[in-house]
């Protein structure tokens, strides 16, 4: 808990400027900075196993299986850090993943971000880069937050899943479908 006090300046700046990336880095650095890679890999393996066993919505599994049956290439884009997103992508059979990168020194986590926070406009930029890499593919994109609408609007078919009322209203104006998954 004492280490978390180091987050207070970033939290104050977030309140003023809304920079989620800086806050994310401060939280990761305070909570996990200095932890060896092997220890985090063990934690990640346990986290991913628990997530897949208990935290993945049945409708998400159904959608993934439908895309696999159609022969779709799957890419996972997330603002979450690369501490666990690539492992989730591998476990679910995604061909690639793009997420927020964090800094390591040798085999110890530093926690600062080495990429922009992959959220909002940055996620849309990443999505556009993937589209340029695979121009022959139809792009179906899913997201669950208002900040995802920018990249969902770029897809051939964008789907907002379990979005807030405000996000659903904006999605409707953008032509993005809204679904409720259980």
Secondary structure, 3 states (H helix, E strand, C coil): CCHHHHHHHHHHHHHHHCCHHHHHHHHHHHHHCCCEHHHHHHHHHHHHHHHHHHHCCHHHHHHHHHHHHCCCCCEEEEEEECCCHHHHHHHHCCCEEEEECEEEECCEEEEEECCCCCCCHHHHHHHHHHHHHCCCCCCEEEECCHHHHHHHCCCCEEEEECCCHHHHHHHHHHCCEEECCC
